[in-house]
Amino acid sequence: MSDAMRLIIEPWGTPPARKIAKVVEILHGGGVAAYPTDSVYALGCAIEAKDAIERIARAKQLKKSQRLALICPDLSSASQYGHFNQTAFRLAQRIFPGPYTLVVPASRDVPRTLTDAKRRTVGIRITSHPIASAIVAALGRPLLTTSAIPPGAEAACRDADEIFDAFGSQIDVVVDAEATAEAPSTVLEIDGDEIVLIRQGQGTIDGIL
């Protein structure tokens, strides 16, 4: 398999519609994309693209217990895929858009293959990064996403060159923009009315827990 397409998008201002459309065309066709977020670079595909999900799992050597999150364009869309009680909704209003993943009970619209058989939960992201936001808005449905952490590595890729080195032959398109932050998203889970910290990452937890 040849290396992925490199698509240069300047990291400031509104991303060019024609370049975003190219990424979305690949995603619509069942492809895998790498793109910057407000935490680290991520790998993603359309929510229904089963082959692409398997390719991401192979590329990262994911365990069956490791699940992909959903990037949604807004909270209204997110509520279609996750159940937000009052605690979750208030927290979501505070942290989104931003470098967080919020784990909530999954709705029926989330395929069972994307959730744990015992715990039907889903990680929701609403990113503030203009490129990732533009991709998911143009896609018209959630973008399955996971931090671009190479197998055996502790840190995620932070720029396009690192993506090509680690995943270039396993994905279809790489958005080449400026380097991202060093840490992945902060993961918070709603357990009833409690907020549980699963992973401390880019997003601050001051005043949250």
Summary of the structure (lengths in Angstrom):
residues: 209
radius of gyration: 15.8
end to end distance: 45.9
largest distance: 48.5
contacts: 696
relative contact order: 0.25
helix: 29%
strand: 24%
